[in-house]
């Protein structure tokens, strides 16, 4: 539930994985097979000759420029990726400037207020010893994720109906219907049972 591009992330993950696999294979082969070690030394000498202190001035400038330019490009790409990660969480649930109704002023309801209201209402249910409420921005809209860990023996249908009633009350108070993902965690910690999502 965040703003990152999944396809781009998976492609980057595959490329990084293949690069690390290649480095690992070469690292294992160089000390164990003498022929691979000799080739590695020849390639390293040829590739790093322009970076050595005794290299010609023009070749050294070109090699260091390429090396530093590659490092800058890699740093910019890392900043772009880091700036898009975690973009899904939002701090505001409702923003209304009142323009459509002809009423002056603006209304802004923070995510913390909704989280507190839902936690208080759902936390009072005897079947729910713990829960987490998060607000995300998904495709331009705000959505709420409620993760509930019920007590053993609590029926998921009854729990779902009670949470739906609380969410319906919240929608009535807010004046708009928020999409809600209800995730019911099953069993205790370390349980192999899959979670239920409603």
ZIFEN-V745817 format. One record per backbone hydrogen bond with DSSP energy under -1.0 kcal/mol. CO is the residue of the C=O (numbers start at 1). NH is the residue of the N-H. E is the energy in kcal/mol with one decimal. If there is no record, write none. Layout:
co-><CO/CO>
nh-><NH/NH>
e-><E/E>
//
This chain:
co-><5/6/7/8/9/10/11/12/13/14/15/16/17/18/19/20/21/22/23/24/25/26/29/33/34/35/36/37/38/39/40/41/42/43/44/52/56/57/58/59/60/61/62/63/64/65/66/67/68/69/70/71/72/73/74/75/76/77/78/79/80/81/84/88/91/94/96/98/107/109/109/110/111/112/113/114/115/116/117/118/119/122/125/127/130/132/134/135/136/138/141/143/144/145/146/147/148/149/151/155/156/157/158/159/160/161/162/163/164/165/166/167/168/169/170/171/179/181/182/183/184/188/196>
nh-><9/10/11/12/13/14/15/16/17/18/19/20/21/22/23/24/25/26/27/28/29/30/33/37/38/39/40/41/42/43/44/45/46/47/48/55/60/61/62/63/64/65/66/67/68/69/70/71/72/73/74/75/76/77/78/79/80/81/82/83/84/85/87/137/111/109/107/103/96/93/94/114/115/116/117/118/119/120/121/122/123/125/128/151/149/147/145/90/143/141/138/136/181/134/183/132/185/130/154/159/160/161/162/163/164/165/166/167/168/169/170/171/172/173/174/175/144/146/198/148/196/191/184>
e-><-2.3/-2.6/-2.5/-2.5/-2.3/-2.4/-2.5/-2.6/-2.3/-2.7/-2.4/-2.6/-2.3/-2.5/-2.4/-2.4/-2.5/-2.5/-2.5/-1.8/-2.3/-2.6/-2.6/-2.0/-2.3/-2.1/-2.5/-2.2/-2.2/-2.7/-2.6/-2.5/-2.3/-2.8/-2.4/-1.5/-2.6/-2.5/-2.3/-2.3/-2.7/-2.3/-2.3/-2.4/-2.7/-2.7/-2.3/-1.9/-2.3/-2.5/-2.4/-2.3/-2.6/-2.5/-2.2/-2.1/-2.3/-2.4/-2.7/-2.1/-1.1/-1.2/-1.2/-4.2/-3.0/-2.5/-3.6/-1.5/-2.8/-3.0/-1.4/-1.3/-3.0/-2.5/-2.6/-2.8/-2.5/-2.5/-2.4/-3.1/-2.1/-1.6/-1.5/-2.7/-2.6/-3.1/-3.2/-1.8/-3.0/-2.0/-3.4/-3.1/-3.0/-2.4/-3.4/-2.4/-3.1/-1.1/-1.8/-2.2/-2.7/-2.5/-2.3/-2.5/-2.6/-1.9/-1.9/-2.6/-2.5/-1.9/-2.1/-2.7/-2.0/-2.0/-2.8/-2.0/-2.7/-3.2/-3.1/-3.2/-2.6/-1.9/-3.5>
//
